Amino acid sequence: MRVVLFCNDRSGLEIATWLRGRPDADIAAVVLNAPDRRPRRADEIRSLFPDLDRLGLVLTGDTLRSEETVRRIEGLGAELGISLFFAHIFTPALMKAFPRGIVNLHPSLLPYNRGRQPAVWSIIDGTPAGVTLHLIDEGIDTGPLLAQQEVAVRPHDTGSSLYRRLEEAAVELFLRSWPALCENALAPVEQDHDRATGHPITEFQELAHLDPDRSMPVGRLIDILRARCFNRDDCVRLRTPDGGTVRLFLELIPD
């Protein structure tokens, strides 16, 4: 099957590496996150496709709103677009460039936690976690479901540890679904939109700064601290009486 990859992050790299060696995958072009969209593993992904790179067919997401880019992608004759942890929104014109549309690999158990940072909100809200392969429509993570895999949220998970396991599950789900995807044998199932959850990115950003005067149950405080804990720099900050801040890095160790 001839495809275009929209690719980012460790899961994108692993899947691109796997597809590159398969006789049933003809990769026509690769699109990476633009520099202002936190590209991850972009150089490694690019290095997988030197021939495409020489032809100018390793693109970046900031070009996708260009009519010229859309025409160029359409002219490649790809049957399907595959979005792997890609940060850009697809235009209707780009979606129409593929006879079978675009599928997206999303690190949540849709319809729960649409949008960004789903691991964080599974911990804080207690919503199910998992990964989903779905068709893209004009909404954000609202398209019909093709395949899913649930991932348990452990009591000692942080945002970082849960996200790593979601990445691993995403790769497993895609590899398992690939043969049926090639055969167009995955039956789309509409999402239950009444159960949908999601949070704007501003709410995630607000979690990074804890108000020392705010009262909340201890359990919720711990859930916020562990959900927002990715590393010693990317974690919750607490304002101190002298006007400074301290970082709160939480590690939960099971007995």
N, C-alpha and C positions, 0 to 999 in steps of 0.2 A: 504494500500500500504506500502510495506517495503522500508524504506529509510535510508540513512545516511545523517546526518546534518553536514554541515561545517558552524560553527556558531560564531558570534561575535556581540558585541555592543548591544544597547538597543533593536533595532528591532529584532535581532537574539534571544535575551532573551525572548521577548514577543511572538514571533512566536513559539519558542521551548516550552514555557509554554503552549501555546494553543494546539499544536500538541500532547503533552504528554498525554493530557486527552481525545484524540479522538480515538474511536474504529477503524476508518479507517486509522490510522497512526501507523505503527509498526516501531519504531526507533531502528535500528540495531546497530548504533554507532554514536558517536558525535566527531567532530574534532574542536578544538579551535585554535585560532591564537597562533603561537609560541611566547615565551617571547620577542623576538626582533621585533615583528610585532605589537606592541601596542595592546595587548589583552585588550578588554573592556568587563566588566561584566562576565569574564571567570569563576570566582569562583561561581557566582550565576547560570550560565548555568550548570556547573559541578554538583552543588548540586541538580539539577533537576533529575539527572540520577544516583543515588547511586548504583543501580544494575549493570549498564553498567560500572561504575567506578571500582567496585570490580572485574569485569571481564577484566579490562584493555582495555575497549572499549571506553573510553574517551581519545582521542589522541590529539596531537598537530601537527600543520601544518609542522613543521620542519622534521617530519618523513615521509612525503608523497612521497618523492623521493626514499625511500627505496623499493626495490623489495619485500621484506618480508611484508612490510605494505600494499603494493598494493595487494599482494596475499591474505593477511588476509582480507582486505576489500572485495575483489572479492568473497571470500569464505563465506561471510555473506549472500549472496543471495539477496541483496537489488536491487530493480528494478530501483531506481532513486537516484541520489545525489542532495542535495539541498544546495546551497551556499547562506548564509545570511550575507552580509556585511563582508565576509571572505577575508583576505588580501593576501592569497597565490595563486600562479598560478598553475593550474592543468596540470599535464603531460598527454600526449596522452594515456599512459598506464593506468592511473587512470580513465580517461574518458571512456575507453573501459571496465572498470570493472563493469559498470552499463548498463544493456540492453537498457535503455531509456536515457542514458547519464546523464549529470548534468545540472540543471537549476540554474540560478543566479538571485538574486534580487539586482538590481543596482540603486543607487539614482540619476539617471539622465534620461531624456527623450531621449533615444538613437534614432538616432545615435549622438545626441549632447552630448558633454562632456564625452567622453569615458575616462576611467582611474580614477585617484584619484582627490578628492576635486571638484566634479562637481558643488556644490552650489556656490563656490567662482567664478567659471568661468561663471556661468549663470548671476551673478551680474555684473561682469566686462565686459563680451562680449555681454551681452544682448541676450543671447541664451535662448530658452525655457527651463524651469525646469520641473522635474517630476520624476517618478520612472518607472522602467521597469523590467518585468520578461522575461528572455530570455534564450535560450539554449546556453551552452558554446561550443565554438569551440576552435581552437588553437590560435586565436587572442585574443586581450584584448578588451572585451566588443563588439565583432563583430558578435556574433552569432544571429541566427534568433529570432525575437520578438514573444513572446507569449501573453503578456498583458501589457498595459501601463496606466498610470494616470498622467495627467498634473497637475502641482502645480504652481500657479501664483507667480511671483516674485513681492513683494510689494516695493514701493519706500523707505520705512523705514526699509527694511530687512537688517540684517547683515548676515555674513556667518553662524553665530551660529543660528539665528532665522530661516533662510531658511532651514538649515540642520535639525533642529528639526521637521519642518513641512514635510520635505521629509521622515524622519524616520516614522512619523505617517502615511503618505500616503503609504509607503512601506508595513507596516503591514496591512493596509486596503486592498491594492491591493492583497496581498498574500492570506489573508483570503477569499476574494471574489473569487479568482481564484482556490482555493484548490479543490472544488468538480470537476471542469472540468479537473484540473491537474490529479486527481486520475483516471478519466475516459479516460485519454489521448485524451481529446476532444479540446485542445487548438491548433488551426492550426498555425504552424510556418509561419512567414512572414519575408522574407529577408529584411535586413536593406538597406536603400538608402545610400550606402557608399559615394556617391558624396557629401552628405550633412554633413558628419561626421566632428566633431570637437574634439579636445583634446589638452592637454598641458602636457609636461613632469613635473615631480615633482620638478625639479630644478627651473622652472618658478614660481611655488607656493612659494618655499623657498625664491626666490629673492624678492617677494612681502613684506616679513617681514622687509625689511630694505629700508627705503626711502631716496633717495639722495636729500639733501636740495637744491642742485644746479640744479636739473632737473626741466624743465618747462613742464607743461601740463595743459589742460583745467580744470577748477575747478570741473566740473561735473565728469570727469574721476578720479581726485584725491579723491573725496568723494566716488566714487564707489570702488576704491582700498581700502580705509580706512575701509569702512563698510564690504566689502567682506572678508577682512583678519581679521576681528574683531570677536574673539570667546570668549575671556574673558580678564581680565585685565593683564594677563601674556602672553596670546597667541594673540598678536596683532602686529600692525606695530610699528617699532622702528625708531626714527629719530636721526641722528648723530648731536651733538651739537658742537659749535665752540671750546669748551674746550676739545674735544676728547671723551666726554661721550655720552650717549644715553638717550633718553626719550621715554616712551611708549605713543602711541596715541590710546586711547580707545574712540571709537565713539559710541554715542547713539543718534539715530534719533527718535524724538518724534512727532507723527502726531498731528496737531492742531485739 
